[in-house]
Amino acid sequence: MAGLLRKSCGAALLAALALSIHISQKNLDSGRRIEFINRSAVFLPRGNVLRALSMGYRGIVADWLWIKSVLYFGRRVMDADNPYYLYALYEGDQEKIQAAREHHEASHKHGQAHSAGPHGHVHDHEHIEREKAYLSSLKRPEMDRTVPVPPDSVFLLDENLKHSLFRFKNRGLIDGVYPLLDRVTTVDPHFVHPYIFGGVYAMFETGRLQESLDLLEKGRRHNKDRWEFPFYLGWLYWMYKGEMQKTHEYLVEAVQKRDCPKYVMALMAGLTRNMRQSDFTRLYLEGLLESTSDPHVIESLQGALEQLRAMDSR
Amino acid sequence: MKWPAIASLTYKETIRNRILINILLFAVALIALSLIIGDWSLGEQAKVIKDFGLSAMSLFGLLIALFIGIRLMVQELEQRTIYLVASKPVRRWEILFGKFAGLSLTLLLNVILMLLALWAVDWIIEKRIDFELAAAVVLIYVEILLIVAFALFFSSLMSPTLAAVATLAVFIAGHLSPILRDYVQLHPGSGLKKLYLAIYYIIPNLENLNLKMAVVEHLERPPHAVGMGILYGLLYLSFVLTATCMIFEKKDLK
């Protein structure tokens, strides 16, 4: 009898403790929110230090840093595929989040992505209003003035096209990706994709021209046999700096490299025979389109190409 | 009440343990070494030192829990010294609790020594003492105690090697479990939602006891994060210890 009583007491004590643990966990969770922007600093030692510390494991350290960069980017970028972003935008309202996702998927399925907006996001009125309010609450920095629209640029002719390529929707939100990518490429200077990711794809979102140029130049220095670096540098100098001469120099360099695709040759030829600005841009955009498999970049480039075609047909 | 006497004996025994002294010296040396590593960090020396120091405390605490916590009862059983105590009018739970309390005292001394070393290094750099670090250290201490409790629990059920693996698994799973909760919140339509939540509530959420980053970077903390964290840790600790006592009561010591 005494044994049974002791067992029951023990079981009751365990049950009471389990219930208390559950209640305290719920209490702790109630004070916790999922944040779209994690405001803690991105901190890592300098690339050279990481390179030294990684000893014989430079490849794996570079991979780890690269994954960290991608996660940082994916976690912060404003994008209908980013659950953190939608969660923040709709303050955790699951019905609205689901509706926004379905709207986004439907517009993709029916090919309405570009007619709805330049980036194919959910663009119903409420969503746009929420995005505007959310962006103003984030207190983002002013537009980076190092990205001037060249005065004689074709993009000044068409507001939609300008919007496609000079939108920089994630301006001020993901700038920490550059120091991360600098570390990846210092630990492993021959890891090509991080250079291109930072130099071209991240540039579409951040508008940080100088950081993008620096990263691509670094890649060019360390990977002299790759055509991609001069090709992308040429794009940045053409599109965002309006320096035709520099673009020509880079394209000449690119076509001399092994495995350089034919469209780069076509670009260079077009530049040599004074092709129209809009045709040259179209060729470049098509080249960029061929060189990427990222769905968001493809979407962005296709949007710009569509605007370019619409502009030409007018 | 015999457990205070057992706790006192355990404290005297563990404080002389060579493994403990080695780990402690290594931890203090590592905290001092952070001075050099911090110097490489582009003006973020103080942050690196604090990160390094707090992480060292947490990791070395885990090592102590694994090396000493698991041996705590196993050694008594292997060397048959448990019979000397068990033959006296002492309840089995008192033996177990006394052992746990003794080791907790040793660990407290260790944590205090490591915190003093960290403050000393921090003072060299910042010329001030960051008392906020103590909040993170208190939670680290509770976390170490919880891991010791798990080490005792598993060592009462399985071999020391398996117990070490299981304790380490709890440590890793405990730090990753909030991912499950976030996943359910972000994907509420998931078919396995209930299973994920069940796992989340069963596994100890050791992130409740992790304020390292928040303290070092002076980030905003949820209200009562320290108090509720301590309460959560102590409740879980009591649960694991009670379960271990119940198992130990039933254990055949022959």
Interface residues (C-beta under 8 A of the other chain):
Chain A: G10 L13 L14 L17 A18 S20 I21 H22 S24 Q25 N27 L28 D29 G31 R32 I34 R39 S40 A41 F43 P45 R46 V49 P83 Y84 Y87 G92 Q94 Q98
Chain B: I37 W40 S41 L42 E44 K47 V48 R181 D182 Q185 L186 H187 P188 G189 Y201 N205 N208 M213 E217 L219 P222 P223 H224 A225 M228 G229 L231 Y232 L235 Y236 S238 F239 T242 A243 M246
